[in-house]
Amino acid sequence: MTPLPLALACVWLGMVVAIAVEAPLKFRAPGITLPLGLGIGRLVFRALNASEIVLATATATTFALAPRPLAATEARAALIIDGVTPPKSRAHLAYIALEGAKVLMLVTFGIVLMLAG
């Protein structure tokens, strides 16, 4: 596996953590008023969001273009189809949990868009 997806994730995580630390601290700086702090925050978060779009696109592209080895669930299915009983695995439960999280995210996204609309 190429180290690019890991690097992208680490950069993205570092940016989010840095902003999370910076956001409340700027209001404690001498001379920073609430309107000034909010103005700075708006600029910083706009830049973060633009960077996140680039990082999300780059991450999705690396995954889309990366060669795919046979996934564990596919290998397990192939064994069962061939009549072999594979060892127990929780991979399917993890897949179900991730699919559930995706459904919840998409429903939330849809609701937010409808309410904004």
C-alpha positions in Angstrom: 0.0 0.0 0.0 1.2 3.5 -0.8 1.9 5.7 2.2 0.0 8.6 0.5 -3.4 7.8 2.2 -1.8 7.6 5.6 0.0 10.9 5.0 -3.2 12.6 3.9 -5.0 11.3 7.0 -2.2 12.5 9.3 -2.1 16.0 7.7 -5.8 16.3 7.9 -5.9 15.2 11.5 -3.2 17.6 12.4 -5.0 20.5 10.8 -8.3 19.7 12.6 -6.5 19.3 16.0 -4.6 22.5 15.5 -7.7 24.5 14.7 -9.5 22.9 17.6 -6.7 24.2 19.9 -6.4 27.6 18.2 -10.1 28.4 18.1 -10.7 29.0 21.8 -7.2 30.3 22.5 -7.5 33.3 20.1 -10.2 34.8 22.3 -7.7 34.9 25.2 -5.1 36.9 23.4 -4.7 40.5 24.6 -6.8 43.0 22.6 -8.9 40.5 20.8 -12.6 41.5 20.9 -15.4 39.0 20.2 -16.1 40.5 16.7 -12.4 40.4 15.8 -12.0 36.8 17.1 -15.1 35.7 15.2 -13.8 37.4 12.0 -10.5 35.6 12.4 -12.3 32.3 13.1 -14.4 32.7 10.0 -11.3 33.1 7.8 -9.5 30.2 9.5 -12.5 27.8 9.2 -13.1 28.9 5.6 -9.4 28.0 4.8 -9.7 24.7 6.8 -12.9 23.8 4.9 -11.2 24.5 1.5 -8.2 22.4 2.6 -10.5 19.6 3.7 -12.2 19.5 0.3 -8.8 19.1 -1.3 -7.7 16.5 1.2 -11.0 14.5 0.8 -10.7 14.6 -2.9 -7.0 13.5 -2.8 -7.9 10.7 -0.3 -10.8 9.5 -2.4 -8.6 9.6 -5.6 -5.8 7.6 -3.9 -8.3 4.9 -2.9 -10.1 4.9 -6.2 -6.9 4.5 -8.2 -5.0 2.1 -5.8 -4.8 -1.5 -6.9 -7.2 -3.6 -4.8 -6.1 -6.9 -3.3 -8.9 -9.4 -2.7 -10.8 -8.1 0.3 -11.0 -10.3 3.4 -14.8 -10.6 3.0 -14.4 -11.5 -0.7 -11.8 -14.1 0.2 -14.0 -15.6 2.9 -17.0 -15.7 0.5 -14.8 -17.5 -2.1 -13.8 -20.1 0.5 -17.4 -20.8 1.4 -18.4 -21.0 -2.2 -15.6 -23.5 -2.7 -17.0 -25.6 0.2 -14.3 -24.7 2.7 -15.3 -23.6 6.2 -13.2 -20.6 7.1 -12.3 -19.6 10.6 -14.7 -17.3 12.4 -14.5 -13.6 11.6 -16.0 -10.4 12.8 -15.2 -8.6 9.5 -18.9 -8.9 8.4 -20.0 -7.2 11.7 -17.5 -4.4 11.2 -18.8 -4.0 7.6 -22.4 -3.8 8.9 -21.4 -1.2 11.5 -19.7 0.9 8.9 -22.6 0.7 6.5 -24.9 1.7 9.4 -22.7 4.7 10.1 -22.7 5.7 6.4 -26.5 5.5 6.3 -26.8 7.7 9.4 -24.4 10.2 7.9 -26.3 10.3 4.6 -29.6 10.7 6.4 -28.2 13.5 8.5 -26.7 15.2 5.4 -30.0 15.0 3.7 -31.9 16.5 6.6 -29.4 19.3 7.0 -29.7 20.1 3.3 -33.6 20.1 3.5 -33.6 22.4 6.5 -31.1 24.7 4.9 -33.1 24.9 1.8 
